């Protein structure tokens, strides 16, 4: 059954995540022509651990891999990508707070765009464990490959079949620029985790704290403070930074340096990604989508 594993892991009475429309999935699968202009996205997810969820539209659903360290534009860097359950196509533009249960945390739409397979048969490539794709997103562009390893350092013949590597191919979009550091913000809201929290209802971002303990818990605690400072500033209509003797939480809300001042790696030739409001995927395959140069 389509999306069966996805639905089994979630309680949709307590999570804002979409349950998934099976009819929509079937319709998109029928109308997709040769994988042209299929949707892809990357969602930055602060849960028990910070990671990046890489998703490719295929046969009406989003194939999904969790990438702990995020994608790298450097072909020499191979990123571990653990395959997870397929997600509904509606999940592709989700950004917000998952208050409790499976995946509880904050989800940011970090990148989105379209993708094309570099192979004739995607299903066969997935079965083989070697899927080459071309991405056209705001931050991820050009040729990439997903290779199944069968284990952290093992071969494809043994180990965990969920274990893959996400690798950038050498092309004009490759380089040593750390794209996760250079462009950390959302392509949907243009904000960071604290901005997403501050935009949500207080009972979501105060009463239900999804990450507890460890590094992620400490990070979430800081984000809660920054979100509170942002929310107070907005309610008071304050546009100037807090005073020098303001509490640390209030200072941190305005302490983020503008991304435009960060140096870009010359080898990659990548410009600062432009952000804009993202729209939900259309029911037809988005082959007509205009390319966006980052």
C-alpha positions in Angstrom: 0.0 0.0 0.0 1.3 3.5 -0.9 2.6 5.5 2.1 1.7 2.6 4.5 5.0 2.8 6.5 4.7 6.6 6.6 1.2 6.5 8.1 2.0 3.8 10.6 4.7 5.9 12.2 2.5 9.0 12.8 -0.5 10.1 14.8 -2.2 12.7 12.6 -4.3 14.0 15.5 -1.2 15.4 17.1 1.1 16.3 14.1 0.6 19.0 11.5 2.3 16.7 8.9 0.1 15.8 5.9 -1.4 12.3 5.9 -1.0 12.0 2.2 -3.5 11.7 -0.6 -3.3 8.3 -2.3 -5.4 9.5 -5.2 -3.1 12.5 -5.7 -0.1 10.1 -5.6 -1.6 7.9 -8.2 -2.5 10.8 -10.5 1.0 12.3 -10.3 2.5 8.9 -11.1 0.3 8.6 -14.2 1.0 12.1 -15.5 4.8 12.1 -14.9 6.4 11.7 -18.3 9.9 10.2 -18.5 10.8 11.7 -15.1 11.0 15.2 -16.6 10.7 18.1 -14.2 10.0 15.9 -11.2 9.9 17.6 -7.8 12.7 17.4 -5.2 13.3 19.0 -1.9 15.7 19.0 1.1 14.2 19.6 4.6 16.5 20.6 7.4 15.1 18.7 10.4 16.0 19.5 14.1 14.8 16.4 15.8 16.7 14.0 18.2 19.6 14.9 15.9 20.0 17.7 13.3 19.9 16.2 9.8 18.8 16.9 6.3 16.0 14.9 4.6 16.7 14.6 0.8 13.5 13.7 -1.1 12.9 12.9 -4.8 9.5 12.5 -6.4 9.0 9.1 -8.0 5.8 7.3 -8.9 3.7 9.9 -7.0 5.5 9.8 -3.7 8.8 11.3 -2.3 11.6 8.8 -2.0 13.5 9.9 1.1 17.0 9.7 2.6 18.2 11.2 5.9 21.6 12.9 5.5 23.1 13.5 8.9 25.7 16.1 7.8 23.8 17.6 4.9 24.8 17.6 1.2 28.3 18.6 0.1 29.3 20.3 -3.1 32.8 18.8 -2.9 33.0 15.5 -5.0 35.7 14.2 -2.6 33.2 14.3 0.3 30.8 11.3 0.4 27.8 12.0 2.7 26.0 9.1 4.4 22.3 9.0 3.4 20.0 6.6 5.3 16.9 5.6 3.2 13.7 6.1 5.1 10.0 5.5 4.3 8.4 7.2 1.3 6.6 10.5 2.1 3.5 12.0 0.4 4.1 14.6 -2.3 2.3 17.2 -0.1 5.1 16.9 2.5 7.5 18.5 0.0 6.6 22.0 1.0 6.0 21.3 4.7 7.7 23.7 7.1 6.8 23.9 10.8 6.8 22.2 14.1 6.1 18.5 14.8 5.1 18.7 18.4 5.4 15.1 19.5 5.8 11.5 18.3 7.8 10.2 15.4 10.2 12.9 14.0 9.2 15.4 16.7 11.1 18.7 16.1 11.3 21.6 13.7 11.3 21.2 9.9 12.7 23.8 7.6 12.3 23.7 3.8 16.0 24.2 3.1 16.0 23.6 -0.7 13.5 22.7 -3.5 13.4 22.4 -7.2 13.1 19.8 -10.0 15.2 16.8 -10.9 15.8 14.5 -13.8 17.2 11.0 -13.9 20.4 10.4 -15.7 19.3 6.8 -16.3 16.5 5.3 -18.5 15.0 3.2 -15.7 14.8 4.8 -12.2 13.3 1.7 -10.6 16.1 -0.5 -12.0 18.7 2.0 -10.8 17.2 2.0 -7.3 17.2 -1.8 -7.2 20.8 -1.8 -8.4 21.7 0.9 -5.8 23.2 3.4 -8.2 20.9 6.4 -9.1 22.4 9.3 -11.0 20.3 12.5 -11.1 20.5 16.1 -12.2 19.2 18.6 -9.7 17.9 22.2 -10.4 17.3 23.7 -7.0 18.2 26.9 -5.3 21.2 25.4 -3.6 21.7 21.9 -5.0 22.4 21.9 -8.8 24.0 19.8 -11.4 24.9 16.1 -11.4 24.7 13.9 -8.3 24.7 10.2 -7.5 23.1 8.1 -4.7 25.0 4.8 -4.2 23.9 2.1 -1.9 26.7 0.8 0.3 25.0 -2.0 2.2 26.6 -0.9 5.4 28.6 2.0 6.8 31.9 0.7 5.2 30.6 -2.5 3.6 29.6 -3.6 0.2 26.3 -3.6 -1.6 26.0 -7.4 -1.0 25.7 -7.2 2.8 24.8 -5.0 5.7 22.0 -2.5 6.0 20.3 -2.0 2.7 19.1 1.4 3.8 22.6 2.8 3.8 23.5 5.0 0.8 26.1 7.7 0.0 25.1 11.1 -1.6 27.9 12.3 -3.8 28.3 15.4 -6.0 29.7 14.8 -9.5 32.4 17.1 -10.9 30.8 19.9 -12.9 30.4 23.6 -12.9 28.3 23.5 -9.7 30.9 21.5 -7.7 33.4 23.2 -5.3 34.7 23.4 -1.8 32.0 25.8 -0.6 30.2 24.5 2.5 26.6 25.1 1.2 25.0 24.2 4.6 27.0 27.0 6.3 26.9 29.5 3.4 23.1 29.2 3.0 21.5 27.9 6.2 18.1 29.5 5.9 14.7 28.4 4.5 13.8 28.9 0.8 10.2 29.2 1.9 10.2 31.6 4.8 13.8 32.9 4.5 14.2 32.3 8.2 16.0 30.0 10.5 14.6 27.5 13.1 13.8 30.3 15.6 11.9 32.2 13.0 9.8 29.2 12.2 9.1 28.7 15.9 8.2 32.3 16.5 5.7 32.2 13.7 3.9 29.2 15.2 1.3 29.2 18.0 2.8 29.6 21.5 1.3 26.3 22.7 3.3 24.5 20.0 6.7 26.0 20.5 6.6 26.4 24.3 4.4 23.5 25.7 5.7 20.7 23.4 9.5 20.6 23.3 10.4 17.9 20.8 14.2 17.6 21.4 15.4 16.7 24.9 18.9 16.0 26.1 22.2 15.9 24.3 23.5 18.3 21.7 20.1 18.6 19.9 18.4 19.3 23.1 20.8 22.1 24.0 20.4 23.6 20.5 16.7 23.4 20.8 16.8 25.2 24.2 18.8 28.1 22.6 16.4 28.2 19.7 13.4 28.5 22.1 15.1 31.5 23.7 15.8 33.2 20.4 12.2 32.5 19.2 10.8 34.0 22.4 13.0 37.1 21.9 11.9 37.4 18.3 8.2 37.0 19.2 8.4 39.7 21.9 10.2 42.1 19.6 7.5 41.6 16.9 4.7 42.2 19.4 6.4 45.4 20.7 7.0 46.5 17.2 10.7 46.9 17.9 12.9 47.3 14.8 16.2 48.2 16.5 18.6 45.7 18.2 18.2 45.1 22.0 20.2 47.4 24.3 23.7 46.4 25.3 22.4 45.3 28.8 19.6 43.2 27.3 19.3 39.5 28.3 21.3 37.0 26.2 18.1 35.6 24.7 17.1 39.0 23.3 20.6 39.7 22.0 20.8 36.4 20.2 17.6 37.1 18.3 19.4 39.9 16.4 23.0 38.6 16.5 22.8 36.6 13.3 25.1 38.1 10.6 23.6 38.6 7.2 24.4 35.8 4.8 25.3 38.2 2.0 28.5 39.0 3.9 29.7 35.4 3.9 32.5 34.7 1.3 31.6 32.4 -1.5 34.1 29.7 -2.6 35.6 30.8 -5.8 36.0 27.2 -7.1 32.3 26.5 -7.0 31.2 29.6 -8.9 28.0 29.4 -6.8 26.2 32.7 -6.2 24.3 33.4 -3.0 21.0 31.4 -3.4 18.0 33.7 -3.9 15.1 32.8 -1.7 11.4 33.3 -2.4 8.1 32.0 -1.2 7.7 28.4 -2.2 4.5 27.1 -3.6 3.1 23.6 -3.2 3.9 21.1 -6.0 1.3 21.1 -8.8 -0.7 18.0 -9.5 0.9 17.8 -12.9 4.6 17.1 -13.3 6.4 20.4 -13.1 8.4 20.1 -16.3 7.5 23.6 -17.3 9.2 25.1 -14.2 11.6 27.8 -15.0 15.2 27.2 -13.9 16.5 29.3 -11.1 20.1 30.1 -11.0 21.4 30.2 -7.5 
